[in-house]
């Protein structure tokens, strides 16, 4: 998040309440860091996109699309009215068949963001520790470890959402981890 805010600083004179910023990075916190740069009356419209396509860097400003999945895009804040330019950006992304994009509201976007956070909290440490590709995380021998990571991450998310008064029954069910029910997690 700090690098996102730092990248925005040189653009501040050109950004206004009529601007749109689309966040596409993993994780959370970048919007809050960037939002702190603007006065309350001059904040741009914030959109976010959660990308589950497989992509890896092949160099500076170069990437390879390694696996087709989907993309969810929507406003970061509930009740956001999209300006004409923000609407155009969303519609342009939705029109790309290759992106398999779906527009969602802010509440659903938060849930999808947190689901991706859970997936990354499982995949990233295991692939780093064991030095194997993402697909190897699904090995049966790692099932207890995957479940433990999902349970721990889900507990943190549930506590966070509860503290923010954003926890409803459907969200609780979406992130509640139960031992012995089914063979895998919804994030796989």
Secondary structure, DSSP 8 states (H G I E B T S, - for coil): -HHHHHHHHTTGGG--TT-EEEE--SSSSHHHHHHTTS-GGG--EEEEEEE-SEEEEEETTEEEEEE---EEEEESSTT----HHHHHHHHHHHT-GGGTEEE--HHHHHHHHHHHHHHHHHHHHHHHHHT--GGGGG-GGGHHHHHHHHHHHHHHHHHHHHHTT---HHHHHHH---TTSSSS-TT-
